[in-house]
Amino acid sequence: MTHERDQAALETHERDRAPFEPARADAVARSDTTPENAAPQTDAPKLDGPEKHESVPDLPEAALPDQEIYRLLKAFRRIAQALDIQSRRIQRAVGLTLPQLVVLTCVRDLGEVTSRAISREADLTPATVVGILDKLETKGLIERYRSTRDRRIVHTRLTEAGARALTRAPSPLGQDFEAGFLALDAQTRRQILDAFAQTAALSAPPDDPAAI
């Protein structure tokens, strides 16, 4: 009888322990995978790989026109400097400035001509041309006279001294430039001429008579 009572008591004890065993097993499993004193999880973003640095962005389109204008300005400065140097050479050789040489050349090429025609050919204002003609006449390089048909019209023609001055004068653009330009093929020369003509049209003020 005593053995039967002990067996019954043992079975009752096992039944009472059964509900608590799964919870204890779960606790043991969690303790095996979670470090002690582990910090609580946060919502920090996950990294898929090593940290990546952003690449330098491409130059925005809005900045390109500024660079183009700067390149144009730089080219203009180089051309202006070259013309200034060549103008000093001309003045040392024949005592003429570059604009004076241009006007004198127009008088030779156009023949007996009015100051307005010279203004159009030389791309200078009429007032500037008249001032240059005054100086050339003082030097004895040109002579002016009134038309026999219309006394209001004044013609200009080259003198022998003017012709000799043009013969001695250096090239307006310089011999090195002329030689280099003429060595280019015809298509390249045409492209350069067209580009310079368009640039000159953009540069001339709208109300400038020289732009006509």
C-alpha positions in Angstrom: 0.0 0.0 0.0 2.8 2.4 0.8 4.4 1.8 -2.6 1.1 2.6 -4.4 0.6 5.8 -2.4 4.2 7.0 -3.4 3.6 6.2 -7.0 0.3 8.2 -7.0 2.0 11.1 -5.4 4.8 11.1 -8.0 2.3 11.1 -10.8 0.4 14.0 -9.3 3.7 16.0 -9.0 4.6 15.4 -12.6 1.2 16.6 -13.8 1.6 19.8 -11.7 5.1 20.5 -13.3 4.1 19.9 -16.9 2.6 23.4 -17.7 5.8 25.1 -16.6 8.3 23.1 -18.6 7.8 24.7 -22.1 8.2 28.2 -20.7 11.4 27.2 -19.0 12.7 25.6 -22.2 12.0 28.8 -24.1 13.8 30.8 -21.5 16.8 28.5 -21.7 16.9 28.8 -25.5 16.8 32.6 -25.4 19.6 32.7 -22.9 21.8 30.5 -25.2 21.4 33.0 -28.1 21.2 36.4 -26.5 24.4 37.9 -24.8 24.0 39.0 -21.2 23.4 42.7 -20.6 22.7 43.1 -24.4 21.5 46.6 -25.4 17.9 46.8 -26.5 17.4 46.9 -30.3 16.9 50.3 -32.0 15.5 51.4 -35.4 19.0 52.3 -36.7 19.3 51.8 -40.5 21.0 48.7 -41.8 24.1 48.9 -43.9 24.2 46.6 -46.9 27.9 46.9 -47.3 30.9 49.2 -46.7 30.1 52.9 -46.4 30.1 54.6 -49.8 31.2 58.2 -50.5 29.2 60.3 -53.0 30.9 61.0 -56.3 31.7 64.6 -57.3 28.6 65.8 -59.2 29.0 66.8 -62.8 29.3 70.4 -63.7 25.8 71.9 -64.0 24.7 73.1 -67.4 24.3 76.6 -66.0 28.0 76.9 -65.4 29.0 76.1 -69.0 28.1 79.5 -70.5 30.3 81.3 -68.0 33.2 79.1 -69.0 32.6 79.8 -72.7 32.4 83.5 -72.1 35.7 83.4 -70.2 37.3 81.6 -73.1 36.0 84.1 -75.5 37.3 87.0 -73.4 40.7 85.4 -73.1 40.9 85.0 -76.9 39.8 88.6 -77.4 42.6 89.8 -75.0 45.2 87.8 -76.9 44.0 89.2 -80.2 43.9 92.8 -78.8 47.5 92.4 -77.5 48.8 91.0 -80.8 47.1 93.9 -82.7 48.6 96.5 -80.3 52.1 95.0 -80.8 51.7 95.0 -84.5 50.3 98.6 -84.5 53.5 99.8 -82.7 55.6 98.1 -85.4 53.7 99.8 -88.1 54.1 103.2 -86.4 57.8 102.7 -86.0 58.1 101.7 -89.7 55.9 104.3 -91.4 54.7 106.7 -88.7 51.1 105.4 -88.9 48.7 103.9 -86.4 46.8 100.7 -87.4 43.5 102.6 -88.0 45.4 105.1 -90.2 46.9 102.3 -92.2 43.5 100.7 -92.7 42.0 104.0 -93.9 44.9 104.7 -96.2 44.6 101.2 -97.6 40.9 101.8 -98.3 41.7 105.0 -100.2 44.1 103.0 -102.4 41.7 100.1 -103.0 38.6 102.2 -103.5 40.1 104.9 -105.7 38.7 108.4 -105.5 36.2 107.9 -102.8 34.0 109.7 -100.2 34.5 109.5 -96.5 31.2 107.6 -96.1 32.4 104.9 -98.4 35.6 104.6 -96.4 33.6 104.4 -93.2 31.6 101.4 -94.5 34.7 99.6 -95.9 36.9 100.2 -92.8 34.1 99.6 -90.2 34.7 102.9 -88.6 32.3 105.7 -87.8 32.2 108.6 -90.2 33.5 111.0 -87.5 36.5 108.7 -86.8 37.2 108.5 -90.6 37.1 112.3 -91.0 39.6 112.7 -88.1 42.0 110.1 -89.6 41.7 111.7 -93.0 42.7 115.0 -91.5 45.9 113.5 -90.1 46.7 111.7 -93.3 46.3 114.9 -95.3 48.5 116.7 -92.9 51.2 114.0 -93.5 50.8 114.5 -97.3 49.6 110.9 -97.8 46.2 111.8 -99.3 44.5 114.8 -100.9 40.9 115.8 -100.8 38.9 117.8 -103.3 35.3 118.7 -104.0 33.3 117.0 -106.8 32.8 119.0 -109.9 29.2 117.8 -110.1 28.2 118.3 -106.5 30.3 120.7 -104.4 28.9 119.2 -101.3 30.7 115.9 -102.0 34.3 115.6 -101.1 36.5 112.9 -102.7 39.8 111.5 -101.3 42.7 110.1 -103.3 46.1 108.7 -102.6 49.3 110.7 -103.2 52.6 109.3 -104.3 53.9 109.7 -100.7 50.9 107.6 -99.5 51.6 104.9 -102.0 55.2 104.7 -100.9 54.1 104.5 -97.2 51.8 101.5 -98.1 54.7 99.8 -99.8 56.9 100.1 -96.8 54.2 99.3 -94.2 54.3 95.9 -92.5 51.3 93.6 -92.7 48.4 94.8 -90.5 48.1 91.4 -88.9 51.8 90.4 -89.1 53.6 88.2 -91.5 53.7 85.3 -89.2 49.9 85.3 -88.8 49.3 85.7 -92.5 51.7 82.8 -93.3 50.1 80.6 -90.8 46.6 81.4 -91.9 47.3 80.9 -95.6 48.9 77.6 -94.8 45.5 76.2 -93.6 43.3 74.4 -96.0 40.5 76.3 -97.7 37.7 74.8 -95.6 39.4 75.8 -92.3 40.0 79.3 -93.5 36.4 79.6 -94.5 35.2 78.4 -91.1 37.5 80.9 -89.4 36.3 83.8 -91.6 32.7 82.9 -90.9 33.3 82.6 -87.2 35.0 86.0 -87.0 32.3 87.6 -89.1 29.6 86.3 -86.8 31.7 87.4 -83.7 32.1 90.9 -85.1 28.4 91.2 -85.8 27.7 90.2 -82.2 30.3 92.7 -80.9 29.1 95.8 -82.8 26.6 97.9 -80.9 23.2 98.0 -82.7 23.3 101.8 -83.2 26.9 101.8 -84.4 27.1 102.9 -88.1 30.1 100.6 -88.5 27.7 97.7 -88.0 25.7 98.5 -91.1 
